[in-house]
Amino acid sequence: MRPSAVQLLNILVPIKRAVDYAVKIRVNPEQTGIDLNVKHSMNPFDEIAVEEAVRIRERLKDAVKSIKVVTIGPPKSAETLRTALAMGADSAVHVEIPESAPAPEPLGVAKTLKALIERQKEGVDVVIMGKQAIDDDAGQTGQMLAGLMGWSQATFASRVEVDPEQKVANITREIDGGLEELRCNLPVIITTDLRLNEPRYASLPNIMKAKKKPVEKLTVAELGIDLTPRLETIKVTEPLKRVGGGKVANVDELLAKLKEAGVTGKRA
C-alpha cells in the first residue's frame, strides 16, 4: 500500500471502547473475566491519538485531507465513535461485532485494520493509535499492524511532526534511557504515549455536529477476517488481599518471627 498520490494526508485513528479509567475493576461471578456492567468510555491512550490527529490538522491546515476514526466492537461502541467525531474527526467506521462476542485479540484487530486500510480508495498516510488499551494492556496492535503492512513504525511517541511535502514524520519517543528521535517515511504507524498531549473536551456545538457526520458500518465477514480467539482464558481471579505487617523491637525478635513462619537461613 502506497501513500496518497497527492500531497494531502489521510489519517486513520483506531479507537477502543473500554471500561472507564475511574471504575474499580471487579471480577464477574463466573470468573470468566471482569464485570462489564459498568461505565465505559474511550480508551485514554486513544483519546490522545484523536487529539494528536486534530492537532496535526491544525498545524498543517489544508495539507490534511481527512481524519477517519475506526472501532471494532458491539453496537454501544458507536457512542465512542461519536465522541471522537465531536473532538474533530471527519468520519468513522464501525466494525460491529455481537455484544456477546469475546473481545478481539491484538492480531485480529491488526488484521481487521489492514483490511480496512486496503479498502480506502484514497489511501492512508498516517495511522495514529494508543500504545495500549487500559483493559488488557497488551500494547501489541500497532506493532503487529506495521508488520502486516510493511510500514514504518514509531511507538510510545511523545512528540510528532509530519512533513507532507517530504512525506516523512519526525517522532520523539520515550525509552528507558530517555528520548529517541526517529525519522520515518510515510506511510507510518504511530502509537501514542501519555505525554504527547492533553485531549480537549468536546464542545456542545461540536457534539451536535458529530451526530450528522458519516459513520460506515461493516462486519468482520465483509472484511473477510476471522476474530476467533487464539487464546483461551481458563479462569480470572482477584489478587490475594495483602495482610498487614507488624513491627519488631530488635533483630532477635525478627529472627524468631521468621522462624515461626518457617523461614530459615541457608549458608551460601
Summary of the structure (lengths in Angstrom):
residues: 268
radius of gyration: 22.7
end to end distance: 60.1
largest distance: 78.0
contacts: 789
relative contact order: 0.19
helix: 29%
strand: 27%
